Amino acid sequence: MARALVIGHRGQDGRILWDQLTKRGFSLVGVSRHAVEVHDADECGPAEVVDLASIRRLVERFRPQQVYYLAAHHHSSQDSGANEADTWQDSCRVHVEGFRNVLESVYVSCPEARVFYASSSRVFGDAATSPQDESTPMRPTCIYGVTKVSGMLLADYYRRTRGLFVACGILFNHESPLRGSQFVTQRVVNGLVALKKGLRASFEIGSLDARVDWGYAPDYTRAMSMILEAQRPQDFVVASGRSHSVRDLVATAAQYLGIDWQGRVVETSSILRRDAQELCGDTTRLRETTGWHPSVDFRSMVAILVDGALARSEGRTLTTAVLDELDVGRAGARKT
């Protein structure tokens, strides 16, 4: 039975990937901030990525064949923000220190294992060219981007000097109903569902003109596994290859719900805490190397997000099982 270690298994990507690997018959160990969970595996004891000794014990005992490092210190461009010093510290601990602990543990106990590091389109920051691919210079303009670049450099170091199979996915924005409520996609669909149900008369959003390369999260977690199955470790852009404006997002979701959004979605510049940058990914290397392609387009993704918001408004707890049900909406047909 194949064995995989998923670091950050309780986040959006971790939950989806866990479900995908379970269906493929993997034995799994998941590590989050406060828990270690197993599926078809022996108990491994407590572990935290920032504690090298505990990670070494876990890796030595489980000896994974695949490792997915998905842990991230997130905050949305529309968050109110946090103390910058704390953000630097937390981001470095998660994106760099914890990743280094995992790489060192793999090198010592199971150097044949293949490791995936979840990076971000934020590494490109103020990109000089568009679309961005693996050769685009990295010019991050936020703490998240800077520390993700550091993680990628660490991956390259272990790849070159230790001979580990370490591959990075430069992930552009990817969404599902499991996404946190602070992100713009969830602000939009939750707000529009509230309008539909008469629970509010309007809601605020940042710039409607901001453009984003959005994809469907299960497609991106599927890409992670395909990247680890490639012949050699490389860095890969994972993206839809098309950007849409927040206005497109609002209009598409409102049309799916059958409501008029004009004058009811209010732009409020104070919501945005950093400059919006348009990024769009070129997935040529990923497609040619692995055969990957997205299975869900923008309109269908929005339909699934709206269905998720409707389910949540009805008191349903969103799980990967519910997400599987919502995938029926990918054709864009509205449920009755």
C-alpha atoms as one frame of an Amber mdcrd trajectory, in Angstrom:
protein
   0.000   0.000   0.000   1.383   3.399  -1.007   2.074   5.789   1.881   1.691
   9.576   1.858   2.317  12.220   4.492   0.150  15.338   4.141   1.355  18.400
   6.048  -1.528  20.847   6.393  -4.217  18.212   5.881  -7.024  20.256   7.422
  -6.852  23.175   5.011  -8.849  23.373   1.783  -6.192  21.649  -0.318  -5.296
  19.146   2.378  -8.885  18.000   2.841  -9.425  17.579  -0.891  -6.083  15.851
  -1.472  -6.703  13.531   1.492  -9.995  12.448  -0.044  -8.400  11.919  -3.466
  -5.537   9.837  -2.039  -7.935   7.813   0.127  -9.914   6.859  -2.978  -6.654
   5.750  -4.585  -5.942   3.379  -1.692  -3.159   5.298   0.045  -2.153   4.835
   3.662  -2.124   8.366   5.050  -0.762  10.420   7.918  -1.889  14.030   8.198
  -0.285  16.764  10.285  -1.990  20.039  11.122  -1.310  22.718  13.722  -2.953
  20.803  16.528  -3.428  17.214  15.403  -1.972  14.157  13.718  -4.491  11.912
  11.974  -4.118   8.597  10.186  -5.944   6.553   7.573  -4.988   2.880   7.185
  -1.805   3.576   9.145  -0.484   3.023  12.658  -0.658   5.867  15.152   2.464
   7.999  14.879   2.245  10.156  17.991   2.118  13.970  18.192   4.150  16.090
  15.780   4.516  19.726  14.776   6.419  20.878  11.720   8.324  23.509  13.705
   9.597  20.789  16.075  12.349  18.932  14.210  12.572  16.063  16.715   8.868
  15.225  16.495   8.845  15.359  12.689  11.920  13.128  12.552  10.198  10.546
  14.755   7.051  10.611  12.637   8.886  10.300   9.309  11.175   7.553  10.624
   8.188   5.547  11.847   5.849   6.051   8.864   8.465   6.201   6.066   6.226
   7.891   3.494   6.742   7.444  -0.220   5.124  10.791  -0.954   5.116  13.963
   1.126   2.852  16.932   0.435   3.848  20.131   2.220   0.676  22.233   2.027
   1.022  24.112   5.309   0.608  27.859   4.862   0.183  30.970   6.934  -2.674
  32.515   4.968  -4.179  35.890   4.977  -6.371  37.297   2.267  -5.807  40.551
   0.385  -9.108  41.665   1.924  -8.199  40.889   5.521  -7.800  43.703   8.003
  -4.194  42.617   8.438  -2.049  41.639  11.381   1.059  42.917  13.091   3.770
  42.774  10.412   6.457  41.395  12.727   4.154  38.541  13.769   3.257  37.866
  10.135   6.946  37.631   9.199   7.650  35.269  12.079   4.651  33.027  11.496
   5.204  32.914   7.730   8.893  32.032   8.067   8.168  29.327  10.629   5.547
  27.659   8.433   6.861  28.251   4.897  10.579  27.812   5.575  11.513  26.406
   8.991   8.818  23.724   9.043   9.554  22.752   5.449  13.262  22.466   6.220
  12.445  20.155   9.154  10.437  17.901   6.868  13.121  17.847   4.165  15.847
  17.033   6.679  13.730  14.252   8.176  13.052  12.761   4.756  16.754  12.953
   3.862  17.713  11.062   7.020  14.979   8.408   7.086  13.573   7.889   3.574
  15.605   9.763   0.932  13.775   7.928  -1.843  10.498   9.683  -0.939   9.099
  12.318  -3.284   8.250  15.707  -1.789   5.809  18.347  -3.069   5.964  21.959
  -1.860   2.907  24.160  -2.361   4.150  27.568  -3.476   2.064  30.474  -4.729
   1.644  32.846  -7.659   2.493  35.552  -5.101   6.151  34.710  -5.713   5.831
  36.622  -9.003   4.477  39.752  -7.302   5.119  42.714  -9.571   5.621  40.553
 -12.646   7.231  42.259 -15.625   5.600  39.924 -18.159   2.328  38.065 -18.556
   1.442  35.261 -18.515   3.903  33.955 -15.944   5.722  30.645 -16.297   8.542
  28.883 -14.461  11.166  31.186 -16.004   9.439  34.417 -14.955  11.611  36.364
 -12.464  10.291  36.211  -8.915   9.577  39.699  -7.565   7.313  39.214  -4.529
   5.705  42.271  -2.968   4.217  40.676   0.159   5.456  38.637   3.103   3.603
  35.560   1.879   5.362  35.750  -1.482   8.813  36.394  -0.026   8.644  33.417
   2.311   7.242  31.140  -0.391  10.230  32.075  -2.593  12.458  31.114   0.344
  10.716  27.742   0.534  11.286  27.191  -3.184  14.986  28.018  -2.805  15.170
  25.520   0.032  13.555  22.894  -2.211  16.117  23.609  -4.913  18.945  23.343
  -2.379  17.863  19.887  -1.199  17.282  18.835  -4.795  20.780  19.860  -5.920
  22.925  19.110  -2.863  21.096  16.172  -1.262  19.617  14.521  -4.343  16.052
  14.529  -3.022  13.061  14.465  -5.343  11.531  17.816  -4.373   9.062  19.497
  -6.734   7.241  22.799  -6.281   3.823  23.744  -7.542   3.418  27.473  -8.122
  -0.302  27.519  -7.415  -2.477  30.312  -8.733  -5.775  31.082  -6.984  -7.877
  27.943  -6.654 -11.283  27.801  -5.059 -13.903  25.431  -3.699 -16.760  25.652
  -1.200 -14.197  24.619   1.438 -12.345  27.930   1.012 -12.196  30.220   4.051
 -14.881  32.883   4.387 -12.303  35.713   4.323 -11.430  35.146   0.658 -13.059
  37.217  -2.057 -14.804  34.303  -3.782 -16.570  33.376  -0.554 -17.378  37.003
   0.267 -19.079  37.261  -3.114 -21.106  34.018  -3.110 -22.089  34.313   0.564
 -23.107  37.933   0.026 -25.171  37.146  -3.061 -26.924  34.232  -1.358 -27.814
  36.597   1.498 -29.274  39.014  -1.082 -31.212  36.161  -2.690 -32.704  35.148
   0.657 -33.536  38.730   1.624 -31.164  38.664   4.594 -29.447  41.874   3.544
 -29.961  44.687   1.069 -26.336  45.054  -0.050 -22.776  44.052   0.780 -19.309
  45.522   0.345 -16.441  44.217  -1.727 -13.050  45.532  -2.848 -12.346  46.555
  -6.444 -14.670  45.000  -8.982 -12.005  45.574 -11.640  -9.311  43.456  -9.944
  -8.472  40.450 -12.112  -7.509  36.978 -10.914  -6.534  33.664 -12.518  -9.036
  31.406 -10.698  -9.222  27.624 -10.936 -11.028  24.768  -9.195  -9.151  23.389
  -6.174  -9.687  19.630  -6.842  -8.040  20.099 -10.243  -5.017  21.657  -8.525
  -4.639  18.925  -5.898  -4.850  16.386  -8.722  -1.952  18.247 -10.354   0.100
  17.851  -7.156  -0.022  14.075  -7.415   0.788  14.171 -11.130   3.812  16.369
 -10.410   5.159  13.782  -7.957   4.667  11.064 -10.577   6.805  12.902 -13.167
  10.153  11.416 -14.188  12.189  14.171 -12.540  11.552  16.910  -9.982  10.823
  20.364 -11.355   8.862  23.470 -10.492   5.495  23.791 -12.227   2.978  26.608
 -12.638  -0.539  25.341 -11.844  -3.172  27.726 -13.173  -6.250  28.038 -15.362
  -4.401  30.258 -17.835  -7.242  32.783 -17.934  -7.984  35.756 -15.714 -11.402
  37.113 -14.773 -12.405  40.248 -12.938 -14.223  40.312  -9.624 -17.028  41.899
 -11.645 -17.125  38.733 -13.800 -17.310  36.659 -10.624 -20.192  38.703  -9.211
 -22.127  38.805 -12.495 -21.734  35.058 -13.128 -22.782  34.113  -9.598 -25.735
  36.546  -9.668 -26.909  35.148 -13.005 -26.747  31.613 -11.626 -28.859  32.707
  -8.642 -31.254  34.644 -10.857 -30.842  37.987  -9.064 -29.917  41.551 -10.020
 -26.691  42.636  -8.315 -26.357  46.133  -9.769 -26.357  48.767  -7.023 -26.349
  46.088  -4.328 -22.649  45.190  -4.418 -20.717  48.198  -3.176 -17.030  48.798
  -3.910 -15.129  49.834  -0.789 -11.438  50.541  -1.291 -10.680  50.277   2.436
 -11.350  46.523   2.300  -8.252  45.934   0.160  -5.048  45.947   2.211  -2.525
  45.533  -0.578  -2.248  46.608  -4.180  -4.067  44.279  -6.520  -1.779  42.674
  -9.092  -3.019  40.820 -12.116  -1.319  37.461 -12.454  -2.091  34.810 -15.056
  -0.296  31.480 -15.354   1.171  29.616 -18.319   0.868  25.854 -17.694   2.715
  24.656 -20.803   5.360  22.747 -18.813   2.765  21.045 -16.599   0.562  20.021
 -19.514   3.431  18.743 -21.656   5.131  16.888 -18.784   2.133  15.318 -17.051
  -0.842  15.644 -19.420  -2.743  17.648 -16.785  -5.571  19.923 -17.794  -8.335
  21.573 -15.738 -11.662  19.754 -15.787 -13.816  22.635 -14.505 -14.075  26.008
 -16.227 -14.750  29.388 -14.613 -18.531  29.396 -15.012 -18.884  25.859 -13.655
 -16.559  26.646 -10.748 -18.710  29.644  -9.824 -21.840  27.442  -9.963 -20.216
  24.997  -7.515 -19.215  27.854  -5.194 -22.760  29.218  -5.206 -24.215  25.780
  -4.524 -21.789  25.491  -1.607 -22.932  28.832  -0.221 -26.578  27.762  -0.568
 -25.843  24.497   1.240 -24.058  26.369   4.017 -26.973  28.818   4.357 -29.259
  25.813   4.886 -27.128  24.611   7.788 -25.224  21.870   5.979 -21.655  21.259
   7.109 -19.419  21.288   4.058 -17.239  18.203   3.712 -15.407  16.611   0.814
 -18.428  14.304   0.429 -20.681  17.334  -0.032 -18.096  18.744  -2.426 -18.419
  15.586  -4.529 -22.164  16.192  -4.684 -21.664  19.790  -5.746 -19.412  18.693
  -8.598 -22.624  17.742 -10.373 -23.078  21.477 -10.824 -19.960  21.784 -12.957
 -22.084  21.694 -16.105 -23.595  24.969 -14.895 -27.112  23.563 -14.644 -28.898
  25.160 -11.745 -30.216  22.721  -9.158 -33.899  22.830  -8.213
